[in-house]
Amino acid sequence: MGDPIQPAPGPLMADVCEVACVDAEKVARVRAAGPAPATLLALAETFKALGDPTRLRIVAALAQEELCVCDLATLVDVSESAVSHSLRTLRQLRLVQYRKVGKIAYYSLDDAHVARLVAEGLGHIDEVGR
């Protein structure tokens, strides 16, 4: 029998290695320096939470200014109940925090890291769009 037929290199094959060659030293260095699996899982949960457009709009708004639930509902054009549900998710992930003044709950970002994360994402989108 002849040689097996190899697919012609094309868009689907151009971006993969054509031969197996693992650099064990590089793999070991990267593995040792990389984040722990539990840390990556927590980061994935953060990105998953920010993957929801409503929650992302809330975080982007809070990156500008502390707002109450009523203000956020008006800004993102959803019900106060939906905003409250989104805020609960964001609070559980320590992305936002709140303070009560009488009967009003004011929300802000938990820390500057959250604002930078959103700003970096927006910067990336601006670059890609050019």
N, C-alpha and C positions, 0 to 999 in steps of 0.2 A: 504494500500500500504506500501511497505517497505521503508527503508531509501534510499535517492538518492545515486547513485553510485559515489564515490569519486575517482578521478584519483590517481593512485599510485604515490607516490613521485618519481620523476626522475629528470633528468637534467633540465627539464623545470619548475618543481615545487620546486626544492630544494632551489632556491635563492629568494623566496618570503616568506613573513610572512604567517603563516598558520592560524592565527587569527588576527582580527583587534584590535590593541591596540595603540592608539595615545597618546604620551606623550605631552600634551598641553603646559606644561612649556618649554620643549625643543624646540618645534616648535616656540613658541613665542620668545624665546631668539635668535634662529637662524634667524628668520624673522627680528627682530629688529636690529641685528648686520650685516645683509647681505647688499650687494650693492643695490642701487635703481634700479628699472627696466630699467630706461634710461641708466644707467651705464652698466648694463648687455647687453643691446642692442648694445651699442657702442663696447663693448668687443667682442661680437659675430661678428660684422662687421669686426673687426680687425682679428679675427681668420679666418673668411671667406676669407679675402684678402690673408692671409698667407696660406690658403688651396690650392691655385693655385701653382703648382710646379714651374712655371717660376718666379712668384713673390717671392716665397720663396727662390729660387736660387739667385735672385737679392739681397734680404735682407741678405742672408748668405754671399754673396760676399762683400756687403757694410759693413758688420760687421768686415771685415778684413781691408778694405781700401777704401778711396774715389775714385770713378771711373767716367769716362765720359760715356755718352750713347754708344759711339762706342765700348769702352772697354767692357761694360756690354753685348752688343749684341754679341761680339765675345766670351765672357765667357760662356754665356748661350745658344749660338748657335741658336739664333733667329734673326729676322730682327730688325733694329734700330726702325722701326715703332712699332713693337710689344713690344719692351723694353720701348719705350716712352709711350705707352698706359698703360703698367703695372706700370710704374713710376708715371703716373698721378693718378692712383688709390691709390698707396701707399702714394703719397703726400697729397691727399685729406684726408686721415686718419691720417696724421701727423706722418707717419712712416719713411719717408725720407724727406730730404730737398735738395735744390740745390743752386749752385752759378754759375754765368756766368763769364767766363774769355774770353773776346773777343767773339768769336763765339762758344766756347766750354761750354757745361753745365756739371758741375761736381756734382755728387750726393754723399750724405753721409747719414747715419742714423740720424734721427731727434734727438735722445738722447740715452743714455746708456741703458734705459729700453728695447728698441727694441732688442739690441744685447743680453741682458740677457734673454729675452723671447725666442729667437732662441736657445741660448746656453742651456737653461733649457729643451727645447723640444728635442734637440739633445742628452742631457744627459739621458733623459727618454728613448729615443729610444735605446741608448747604453745599458741601464740597462735591458730593456725588451728583447733585443736580446741575452742576456747571458743565 
